[in-house]
Amino acid sequence: MKLYEIYKDLLNEIDWEGEFSDVNHTCVPVDVVVKAMNEELARLKKNKEVKPKDKESRGKMDVYHPINMKDSSKKNKLLKQDGGLGVDIEKYIEAITSEPPSGKDSRMWGRNKKMTNSADEDQDVIDIGLPALVAIVYDKEEKKFHHVNTCPGAGECRLYCYARRGQYGMNDGKILKSLQMVNFLLNDPENFYLRLKDEIEAVAMEAKIRLRRNPKSRLLVRWNDSGDFFSEKYLKIAKEITKDLIERGYPIKSYAYTKVADRYLQGNDDFVMNFSTGSKPSEVNKLDLTKTKYSDVVEKIDIDNNPVFKDLFLKPEKGYEGLPKFIEGGASELKKRISKKYNVQLERLMYQWELPSEEGSKFQYDVIVMPSGDSDIGAQRMDVQRTFLLFH
C-alpha cells in the first residue's frame, strides 16, 4: 500500500475515543444491518400493495430504526439486481460513505419551504440537516457499522418527529444526503468543516454583494433542520464557521433548535438557540424556562379529547398550500385558548406575520406558528421567547 493511502486511511478513522467520545453509538454486525434493512424493504413493498382503505393492516417502522431508504422497487440501484428483494451492502456502504455531491445544483446545505417563507427580499435562508433520532454510520477504518444517536436529548418528540416523515422520511435522495452528511462528519471532520464553510461562504458572498444596495441583506443559516448537536465537535464546527464568516465581514446569522440543555446554553446573539420542550424531562429540568428561548408543540386535540385548534380552521381546498384559513373569529379564539392552556399573557401572543419588521427587546413576544405555510422567523429573533408550533 502506498504511503499516501496509509495516511488517508488513518485520517478517515472515526475518533470514538477523542473528538467523538461524547457520541452515543453502538457497533452493529454487518449481518444484523443487512437483515434489518431487508425486513424494512419487505415491509415497504407489502405496504405498497395494501389498498388505501386497509391502512390498519400496514406495518410501521420502529421509532428507533434508522431510516435507510424507502424505494423498494427494482429501479433502486442499491438493491441486488438478481431478481430478489435485498440490499447490495457493498453498494450501500459506498453510497453512504461518499461525500455529498458537489456542483452547481448540489450542496451540503439545502432549503425547505418553511425556511423560504421565513425570508424576505433582503434575506436568504439555508439549512443544515442530519438524520433524525438515529443514523447508520460506517467506520471506514474499522470496517464496521454503528448506530449513532443523533438526537441525544429527544423525549416525547420521538413519537411525532416530523423529520422522520414526509419529504424527510420518504424521499430517498434526501435520506441518502443526510446519511452522507453524518458519515462525512464522523469519518473526516476536518474536510467536513472546510467544505461546508466554503459552500456557506459562497452564499454569504451573494448576501455581501447585495449589501451595497440593501443594508438589511443577510444570510440566515439554520442548523438542525433535522437531527441535533449530538456531539460537541459538531456544535464547535457550526459555531466556528459562523464566527469566522462574521469576522470576515459577511452578513450572516445562525440559529438552531436543540433538545440538549448544555448545547442551548452555548448560544449567543450571532448563534440563536431555541430549546425544544419535546426533550427528556432531565434536559428540561436543567433550564429555567422563564429565562429560556424555547418552543412547544401544540396538539390538535388535548388529553381530554377537546379540540385545541383543529375546529378553528376551514377545510382547505384541494391543492391549497398557503396558510390555513380561520373560521370567523378563529384567529382571536386560538390566541385565547393558547393563553389559557399555557398560562401566557394574551397581549404577548402574536402570529408571526404580526411581528414588527424591526426586532424589539429580548423576550418581548411569544408567537404562534401555523400548521402549514408559515415561516420560521420567530426562531431567528431574540425578541421572541416562546414559540407555539401547531402540530401538522
Number of C-alpha atoms within 10 A of each C-alpha: 5 7 8 9 10 10 10 13 13 13 16 18 16 24 15 14 9 8 15 18 14 13 19 17 19 13 14 15 11 15 10 11 17 15 13 14 20 18 14 23 22 14 16 20 16 14 17 11 9 13 10 10 7 9 10 8 11 15 12 10 11 10 14 13 15 22 26 20 21 17 17 21 12 14 9 14 13 20 22 15 14 8 8 9 17 20 22 15 17 9 13 15 17 13 16 23 20 15 20 20 12 11 7 6 6 10 15 21 18 15 15 12 12 15 20 16 14 19 18 10 9 14 17 21 23 20 20 20 23 28 32 26 26 21 25 26 27 26 21 19 14 10 11 13 20 19 19 21 24 24 26 22 24 25 17 12 17 17 12 14 16 16 19 21 12 9 14 20 19 16 14 17 12 18 21 20 23 25 27 24 22 27 26 24 20 25 23 18 22 14 13 20 18 12 15 18 19 12 14 20 20 12 16 25 18 16 23 21 13 17 16 10 9 13 11 13 22 24 24 21 27 26 24 19 22 24 27 27 25 24 20 16 18 20 15 14 19 21 17 14 18 22 17 13 18 15 9 8 11 23 23 26 21 25 23 23 24 28 27 24 20 13 19 22 13 13 16 13 12 15 21 20 26 28 27 26 22 22 21 18 13 12 20 18 10 11 15 8 14 10 9 16 24 23 23 17 17 21 15 16 14 12 7 6 8 11 14 17 23 17 15 19 15 13 12 12 8 6 6 9 10 10 14 18 13 18 13 11 9 16 15 13 15 19 22 15 16 19 16 12 12 11 9 16 14 15 10 16 23 18 18 21 14 9 18 8 7 8 12 14 11 12 17 14 23 25 24 23 23 17 16 15 14 21 19 18 18 25 25 22 22 20 19 26 23 27 27 20 16 18 18 12
